[in-house]
Amino acid sequence: MIGLGKVLLGLLAVGGVSTAAVVMLAPEPSADSAIVTRVIDGDTVEMELGGRTEPIRLLNIDTPETKDPNQPVQCLGPEAAAYLSNLLPPGTMVRLEYDRKRIDRFDRRLAAVLTADDTLVNAEVARQGLAAVVVIDGKNRFHPPIAAARDEAAAAHRGLYSPEIVCTLPGQVNTVTAAAQALTAPKVAMSSAELDAAAAAAANVAARAAALSDALASERPDPVL
C-alpha cells in the first residue's frame, strides 16, 4: 500500500511522445467525528460514525474483562465500565484519532477518543488505575501519555494498584502476607507436629505472596502483543 502523501510518478506514451504524469494520492483523514451511543465495557464504546453504528476499541489500554462468556468478571471490570459510561454518556460528541492500523481482528475500529476539550479518554481510564497499558501490532502513537497516566495511578495506589481493594494484586499480596505473618507468630502449647504443620502452611502462604509480587512486578513494562 502506498503511504500517506506518496507521489506516484508514471511515464505515459501518447502518440509516441513520453509524458510525465504526477498523481497526488489524497491522504487518509487523521480524525473523525463520532457520537457515543453506548459503552460496551471499559475499553469498547459503540458510536455513530458516518451514518452507521460501530464498536470503537480504545487504543493502548486493556481493562478487566466483563463480557467474555468463557471467563468470570474480572477485578474492577464493572468499575472500569461504569467510569467510562460516566465519562462518555450517550450523545457525547467525540473526535477519533488513529494509529497505523484502524481495524482489529474483531472488526472494531481502533482509536484514541478525545472529548470536546481534548481530554484523551484512553489516558483517563488508565489514570484511574482501571486499565493495563498495551501495545498491539506496534501501534504506539498514544502510548506515552497513556503510560504516564498509568504510572500516576500506580504511584497513587489507585484502582488495580490499590492494596486496599481485596481483588487487586496488591490487595492479594497484603492478604497473603498477613496470613503468613499470622501463621509464623509464636503460639503456646503447640506440639512438634502442629509446629511442623504451621511452618509448612506458612511456607506455602509465603510462596503465594512471592508469586503475587512477581505477577505485580511483571505488569510493567507494557506488553507488546
Secondary structure, DSSP 8 states (H G I E B T S, - for coil): ---TT-EEEEEEEETTEEEEEEEE-----SEEEEEEEEEEETTEEEEEETTEEEEEEETTEE---SS-TTS---TTHHHHHHHHHHHS-TT-EEEEE--S--B-TTS-EEEEEE-TT--BHHHHHHHTT--EE-B-TT--TTHHHHHHHHHHHHHHT-GGG-TTSTTSHHHHHHHHHHHHHHHHS--TT--HHHHHHHHHHHHHHHHHHHHHHHHHHTT-S--B-
